[in-house]
Amino acid sequence: MRSPRRTIALIAALSLVSLIAITQLAFGNRKNRASSAAGLMDSRKQAIHALNRLTFGPAPGDVPRVMAMGVNQWIDLQLHPQRIDDSALQARLEPLRTLRMSTAELVENFPPPQVIRAVANGRLAEPSDSTRHAIYEAQLARYDDKMERKQEAANPETVNATTSPKPTAEDDEMARRQENRLYADAKAAQLQDLPPDQRLQAILKMSPEDASNFSTALAGKTREDFLEGMTPQQRETLEALGTPQRVVTEELLEGRLLRDTYSQRQLLEVMTDFWLNHFNVFIGKGADRYLLTSYERDVIRPHALGKFEDLLVATAQSPAMLFYLDNWLSVGPESDFARGLPGHPLNPQWRRRRFPPPYRRPAQHKNRASSGLNENYGRELMELHTLGVNGGYTQNDVIEVAKVLTGWTIKDPQRGGGFFFDERKHEPGDKQVLGHRIKSGGEKEGLQLLHMLAHNPSTAHFICTKLAVRFVSDSPPPALVDRMAHTFLKKDGDIREVLKTMFQSPEFWAADDYRAKVKTPLEFVVSALRASGADVTNPLPLVRELQVMGMPLYGAQPPTGYSMTAETWLNSSALLDRMNFAVTLASGRLHGARVDAVQLLDSSAPPTDPSQALADLENNLLDGDVSKQTHDTIAARLQDPKITQRKLDDPARPPNIGMIAGLLLGSPEFQKR
């Protein structure tokens, strides 16, 4: 039996090559690249560069298609995504029904724990629809069981000294899970031969507790086989019997991966990713698990190429942002709401109170957060969303901005309510922000503030710098940023016009910036899927790969989001994770993504010579842009049995094309864009 050590050694060697090469490129000549636009690219490299920067990476056939159309015409088309047919993507998204639901519908169909608790306490009624009723009943059974165990833990029985010690809570939970898993496997085997609808009906006829346990414990291939043939709604129902909110979050994650990989409107998806990161919302914070679907669909994507002020207002009024940065809880110290509380004039809790950002606030802070003025959003609005950390504002400006935005809240966030302005919680009187007087005017004060921030020169410079970092280099040329900022101010914050200015600049096409930006984990994973022509049948394993690489989707806890610069992602462990992913993907061993590496060769018949296969793949995956060091490192190992696959009785057996392709996808050249 062959040992895997040869493969591990090969992957480790390529990872070391990648680390050295990428580090030298990212840091060794950064100053020269950032300051020089001399030496522009030829037409083919321009097409590849445009695809690497405006998309998540070229897919097979993209380069000749862009060259035939003309790079400028292709860029103009990407700037106007409404002209691009994206029906193939929509067909892939069709089974993900939650992506089309309002937040209220998500909460109603897939109840979160708060809703189940309200039903259990008699504050809400269960739905009459039989399917949803079964989901609620299953969750109520889980809730009752949880309460019973909590009560038992709070009042432990006296253990007789002569009897065996009572199992710990951890032991008890492990035993319960094992028992449920055995039950689920046995029940699934019993029902497997039934038609899909009868399978589901059999589960719905179980007791609520058994149905919940079955759904929660069903896993792995047993789960895949049991779900085979079910409609999207039937699959969602089965999942919801166990953990309803997982249906919402998983379909959101699946939709994001599918869009980034298969959308023909690639620039729109790149910009959606950019703004989701700029206006970051953390999926792990309470109601945002349900609010993020609408946030991406209704707030970010429709405004990704529009006017910055429209995007800023949309995010400020989004329940997802209001909840994430706590502005929905902010109350004016002299508002009618505060004045109506007993003892208001003498109660210091209604004076200004500074709260740490949400990612540092302890869990027990839940009730205190509603006891006064909250500065979280006001601070991040200026520091991260508009002016930048050096934008010229003071602590007093933060306080005044927070007062302006009091009353901007959510109507019943746990039930999927939307934005509304609560006049009773709004701080009365005029405010002074950045030396400008904002007259007392209720909700209009906030709109006036956002208009002022959106048109501030510091905002223009800050936003344009971030765009240039994403599209040009980690240290973009100041002259380019200045021209982009001039367009930003002249064109009323038109994002499309700012991008056009950048794409038409000589700095964007500088030869030194060709394949010079290190990919983030998301960019790397999606570009590998696109380059390999992968057919993604289940995006969730890919979502887990991003978690391993340190970039879970919607998983940035601080409001700063993820870094777009090289130093964050350069270390030997991270590059080894990338190499392992690339080899697993291209070899066809990654669950949920089918890759036929032979289709990436120039000949329909796989060559028996590994060297010829390497040459074909270097051209088709990287357009021949492979360094001598990378080529020699891979070529020196082409006789590895894992690659040649030759046997004594079959010396002409074709080489492992997937392994060679995977090594190239993990190479330093592919990890740059």
Secondary structure, 3 states (H helix, E strand, C coil): CCCCHHHHHHHHHHHHHHHHHHHHHHHHCHHHHHHCCCCECCHHHHHHHHHHHHCCCCCCCHHHHHHHHCHHHHHHHHCCHHHCCCHHHHHHHCCCHHHHCCHHHHHHHCCCHHHHHHHHCCCCCCCCCHHHHHHHHHHHHHHHHHHHHHHHHHCCCCCCCCCCCCCCHHHHHHHHHHHHHHHHHHHHHHHCCCCHHHHHHHHHCCCHHHHHHHHHHCCHHHHHHHHCCCCHHHHHHHHHHHCHHHHHHHHHHHHHHHHHHHCCCHHHHHHHHHHHHHCCCCCCCCCHHHHHHHHHHHHHHHHCCCEHHHHHHHHHCCHHHHHHCCHHHCCCCCCHHHHCCCCHHHCHHHCCCCCCCCCCCCHHHCCHHHCCCCCHHHHHHHHHHCCCCCCCCCHHHHHHHHHHCCCEEECCHHHCCCEEECHHHCCCCCEEECCEEECCCCHHHHHHHHHHHHCCHHHHHHHHHHHHHHHCCCCCCHHHHHHHHHHHHHCCCEHHHHHHHHHCCHHHHEHHHCCCCECCHHHHHHHHHHHHCCEECCCHHHHHHHHHCCCCCCCCCCCCCCCCCHHHCCCHHHHHHHHHHHHHHHCCCCCCEECCHHHHCCCCCCCCCHHHHHHHHHHHHHCCCCCHHHHHHHHCCCCCHHHHCCECCECCCCCCHHHHHHHHHCCCCCCEC
